[in-house]
Amino acid sequence: MDQASARCGACRRAGRSERAARAAGDCGMTAVARAAAATPLAPTAGWIACGDGEDTLLTLPARIHGIAAHAVLDSGATRAVLDAGFAARHGLSGVREHRVTALTGEIPASLTQPLDIQVGGMGLPETPALILDLRPIARATRAPIDLVLGHEFFLRSAIDIDPDRGALRFLDNGSENIKHWLPVVQMSDGHFCTTIALKDGLQTDAIIDLGSLAPLYISPDLAIEYDLFKGIRRGSNASTGVEGVAISQLGRLPKLQLADAVFHDVPFAVPPVWCFAAPVVLGLPLLMRFRCYLDFGRRRMQMIPASGLERPFGRDRSGLSVIHVGEQLRVVHVARDSPAARAGLNVGDGIIAINDETINLSSANRRNLGKQPPGTRYVLSILGKGDRELVLEEYY
């Protein structure tokens, strides 16, 4: 059992956990921070368009030393991250080596000198950033990414994210009265967590991760300990992070409770290895069912149900994982006993057209390809191999 699982087990069985600290009311906060937490918040800037998180990351415009940049919002990133290509184009080099712990492994990176970052009306002066190649994530998420806004962004100001507006705003001390705050705890590896209830009333810490497009990632140890795959069919997919591509096992939770809301038939993914202290990652498809007030500086958040609270969760019915490479979709994973496998697709195949529509970065044929209703049919044109018919079905 790795350190994360051992800590989780100790929390459940004997020790004083982060959840116990929350129940006791200290939440790891100083007296000064608790006093600040008693002060209500009010908006200090207008709304900034960021998208609604429906199958794509939250993006917003930024400037780095005055240079326009495409930024994504990632509450799961413990530091700001600068794309290596953007850094090279604008002469922003690393000054010292650094190690980055991602979901499934560690990778080397370099750390820049302090940068002047501007986002909307908020400045992040003197902010160093990690330099990493963000192109694989950009290809997988269909969004240009020059900058990842991590914890520095969330600690600079409280943030109000409203998926119904597709926008966010910054909050500061003022007159708006926000009640019923949920405690937030910072784990030993720096991640900010809330509490969710999984199968059989299991309560556990979950990382608040606006940078994840999966509703839930669950550690292999937790999945085994609570037998989360018992009696259900499994799927699989490939997910892309800064550490590379990982193949995760897919399942569905009968029930999950987050804040005061109860969800049913929730898709989850279990990667092959786990490197975080908390055993669950709570992703964008769940978080954006709420209007989220994130006040990490005071270790608290509020979640108000949004209009999409009760919509069914989208899940893959193809068994096909692809990334965008040039003018084709490159197959990186085919799930066993899935529609993609029955269609004769293989890893490495290049899809150059879907239903006779050629591939481009913004083409609609890439969006939700596998999340359409069962029985949906596609004709996939494979480079050098001809056409394959893909028929969607509930394969897990």
LUMGU-974818 format. One record per residue (C-alpha): residue in three letters; x, y, z. Coordinates in steps of 0.05 Angstrom, whole numbers, plus 5000, padded with zeros to 4 digits. Layout:
ALAXYZ...
REM end
This chain:
MET500050005000ASP502850684981GLN503151295026ALA496651595001SER492750955014ALA496050855081ARG494051555103CYS487051445078GLY486450795116ALA489051105180CYS483951665173ARG478251175167ARG480350715223ALA484151065277GLY487651735267ARG485352455269SER484052575195GLU483253215155ARG475753075159ALA476153025235ALA479753685237ARG474153995196ALA468953715243ALA472754015301GLY472454685266ASP479854835257CYS480654625184GLY488154735190MET486955495194THR490356005238ALA486356475283VAL487557035233ALA484956605176ARG478756405216ALA477357135230ALA477957295156ALA473356715140ALA467857035181THR467757635134PRO462857575076LEU464957675004ALA462858144949PRO464758204875THR470458674858ALA470558574783GLY465758424726TRP464357744696ILE469757424652ALA467556904600CYS470756224615GLY465855714586ASP461055264622GLY465554654630GLU461054224586ASP466153744556THR471654264554LEU476354614602LEU474955294632THR478955794590LEU480156534596PRO484757064567ALA491157244604ARG497457644593ILE504557454612HIS509258044612GLY504058384569ILE503857814518ALA496857534503ALA496156804525HIS490756264528ALA489856054600VAL486055474631LEU483355444702ASP486054854742SER484754824817GLY488354154818ALA494954464797THR499254654856ARG503355144813ALA502355564751VAL504855204688LEU507455524625ASP507455154558ALA514455004534GLY512955244464PHE510255904488ALA516255994534ALA521155864477ARG517656344430HIS517956904480GLY524756784511LEU522156544579SER527056034604GLY527555604666VAL532555804719ARG532455174762GLU530354454759HIS523954204792ARG520053554800VAL512653524786THR508053004817ALA502152864771LEU496452364780THR500351754756GLY507651944763GLU513252454772ILE516452834715PRO522253334710ALA520854064696SER524154744702LEU521855344741THR521956044711GLN523856694742PRO517957074771LEU512957274717ASP507957844713ILE501357504698GLN494857884688VAL487957544686GLY482058004677GLY482558544730MET487058124774GLY494658124774LEU499257564794PRO505857924799GLU512357574815THR509456884800PRO514356334779ALA511555794733LEU513555094715ILE515454984642LEU512254364612ASP509954124544LEU502454244546ARG501154034473PRO498653334490ILE493353624537ALA491454154486ARG490453614434ALA486353184481THR481953754506ARG481154134441ALA483554784472PRO489755204460ILE493655234525ASP499355714539LEU498455774614VAL495355354669LEU492855774727GLY494155384790HIS493755514864GLU496956204861PHE490756424823PHE485856124872LEU489556384933ARG489957094906SER482457204910ALA476056824922ILE472756634856ASP465456564836ILE464656084777ASP457656064747PRO456655524693ASP449855814674ARG453256464655GLY459456104628ALA463456614666LEU467256764730ARG468657374774PHE473357534830LEU470857654900ASP473658044959ASN471458255028GLY465058635025SER457558615034GLU455157984999ASN452757495051ILE454656775034LYS452156255083HIS453355515094TRP460655485074LEU463554785063PRO470254685095VAL476354585050VAL482654245074GLN489554275043MET492953585040SER500253435053ASP501753474978GLY498554154972HIS491853964940PHE485454284965CYS479953784982THR472653745002THR468853135028ILE464452684986ALA460552055003LEU461551444958LYS458850734960ASP455850495026GLY456351175058LEU463951195052GLN466351905065THR473052105036ASP477152705017ALA476752904944ILE481253384907ILE477553974877ASP480253944806LEU477354414753GLY482854164706SER480053454701LEU474953264648ALA473152614683PRO467552664736LEU471552234784TYR478351914789ILE478951404845SER485451094870PRO486550354856ASP487250204930LEU480550524947ALA477150164889ILE479849494913GLU478449614987TYR471149794974ASP470249314915LEU467549864870PHE467649414808LYS463648854840GLY457748644797ILE458949144742ARG462149114673ARG468549504663GLY470649954608SER477250294596ASN480050934565ALA486351324555SER487251984592THR492652494578GLY496452894630VAL503153244633GLU506252564652GLY503552234589VAL497951754571ALA495051284624ILE489950734613SER484450754665GLN479050244682LEU471950534678GLY465850394720ARG459550714746LEU457850884818PRO450650754837LYS450551354884LEU454851944904GLN453552524951LEU456853204942ALA454753794984ASP447253694993ALA446253364925VAL445752624911PHE447752364842HIS446451684811ASP449951274758VAL456351684762PRO462151484716PHE468951394749ALA475951214726VAL481350824763PRO488450954736PRO493850424741VAL497850804794TRP496351374842CYS501051914867PHE496452384906ALA495152414981ALA487552434974PRO484351804944VAL479352154898VAL479652704846LEU473153094836GLY472953354764LEU469653884722PRO463453494700LEU461253434774LEU463654114798MET460254494742ARG453454224763PHE454054774816ARG455555504819CYS462055464857TYR464855984905LEU472055784917ASP475556134974PHE481755704984GLY485356255022ARG480256185077ARG479655425067ARG472355435047MET467655374988GLN460255414972MET456455014920ILE449655244895PRO445854774847ALA446155024775SER441154884720GLY444854254697LEU444853924766GLU440253344747ARG442353214675PRO444952514662PHE452452424661GLY455552344593ARG459651714585ASP463351384529ARG459550864488SER465050744437GLY471050474474LEU475350924430SER480551414456VAL483551904406ILE487952524404HIS488253054350VAL494653024308GLY494753474247GLU488753324203GLN487052654235LEU484852344300ARG490151854324VAL487451244361VAL491151164427HIS486850634460VAL481350134442ALA477549824500ARG476649074502ASP469848814479SER467649514460PRO464249774397ALA470950044373ALA474149354381ARG468449034343ALA469249554288GLY476349314278LEU479849944302ASN486949904328VAL491850344366GLY495650774317ASP490050824266GLY489051524238ILE481751734228ILE481552244172ALA474052324165ILE467652174203ASN461352084161ASP465252394103GLU466853024144THR474353154146ILE477853274212ASN479953954237LEU481354244306SER474554564315SER470254064277ALA463953834311ASN465353114292ARG470453074348ARG465853314403ASN462252784443LEU463352274388GLY462551694437LYS457352014482GLN451452004434PRO445551524446PRO446350774437GLY445250574365THR448551194336ARG452650994275TYR458951304248VAL462951144185LEU470251254203SER475151344146ILE481851044167LEU488251274133GLY490750714088LYS485350224112GLY478750454084ASP472250544123ARG469950234188GLU462850274217LEU462450444291VAL455750324327LEU455250594397GLU452650174454GLU452750114530TYR458849674535TYR460349794609
REM end
